[in-house]
Amino acid sequence: MIALALIAIGLVFFVEGLVYVLAPSFVEELLDMLRSLSLEQRRIMGGMAAVAGASLVWAGHALTAGGAF
């Protein structure tokens, strides 16, 4: 379980790092767009991202374990 969590965190860092290496100007533009949103809009986007991430984790687990949690 801990190994899987470390793999997941490592993948997040890897993908985040690639974004900064390959498209640093895009990151700046994205941050400017986020600053223009209200706090409520950012909370909604964060909630949607969390639900999407949880759904992907659930789907991956269901596919590899042969069933739902």
C-alpha positions as CSV (number, residue, x, y, z in Angstrom):
1,M,0.0,0.0,0.0
2,I,2.8,2.4,0.9
3,A,4.7,1.5,-2.3
4,L,1.6,2.2,-4.4
5,A,1.2,5.6,-2.7
6,L,4.9,6.4,-3.3
7,I,4.5,5.5,-7.0
8,A,1.4,7.7,-7.3
9,I,3.1,10.7,-5.7
10,G,6.2,10.1,-7.8
11,L,4.1,10.1,-11.0
12,V,2.5,13.4,-9.9
13,F,5.9,15.0,-9.4
14,F,7.1,13.6,-12.7
15,V,4.2,14.9,-14.7
16,E,4.4,18.3,-12.9
17,G,8.1,18.5,-13.6
18,L,7.6,17.7,-17.3
19,V,5.1,20.6,-17.6
20,Y,7.6,23.1,-16.1
21,V,10.4,21.8,-18.3
22,L,8.5,21.6,-21.5
23,A,6.1,24.5,-21.3
24,P,7.1,27.1,-18.6
25,S,5.4,29.9,-20.4
26,F,2.1,27.9,-20.5
27,V,2.4,27.6,-16.7
28,E,2.6,31.4,-16.4
29,E,-0.4,31.9,-18.7
30,L,-2.4,29.3,-16.7
31,L,-1.5,31.0,-13.4
32,D,-2.7,34.3,-14.8
33,M,-6.0,32.8,-15.9
34,L,-6.4,31.2,-12.5
35,R,-5.8,34.6,-10.8
36,S,-8.6,36.1,-12.9
37,L,-11.1,33.6,-11.4
38,S,-13.0,34.2,-8.2
39,L,-12.3,32.0,-5.2
40,E,-15.6,30.2,-5.6
41,Q,-14.8,29.4,-9.2
42,R,-11.4,28.0,-8.1
43,R,-13.0,25.9,-5.4
44,I,-15.4,24.5,-7.9
45,M,-12.6,23.6,-10.3
46,G,-10.6,22.1,-7.4
47,G,-13.6,20.0,-6.4
48,M,-14.1,18.8,-10.0
49,A,-10.5,17.9,-10.3
50,A,-10.6,16.0,-7.0
51,V,-13.7,14.0,-8.1
52,A,-12.1,13.3,-11.5
53,G,-8.9,12.0,-9.7
54,A,-10.9,9.9,-7.3
55,S,-12.9,8.5,-10.3
56,L,-9.7,7.6,-12.1
57,V,-8.3,5.9,-9.0
58,W,-11.5,3.9,-8.5
59,A,-11.6,2.9,-12.2
60,G,-8.0,1.8,-12.2
61,H,-8.5,-0.2,-9.0
62,A,-11.7,-1.8,-10.5
63,L,-9.8,-2.8,-13.6
64,T,-6.8,-4.2,-11.9
65,A,-8.6,-5.8,-8.9
66,G,-11.5,-7.1,-10.9
67,G,-14.1,-5.3,-8.9
68,A,-15.1,-2.1,-7.1
69,F,-13.9,-1.1,-3.7
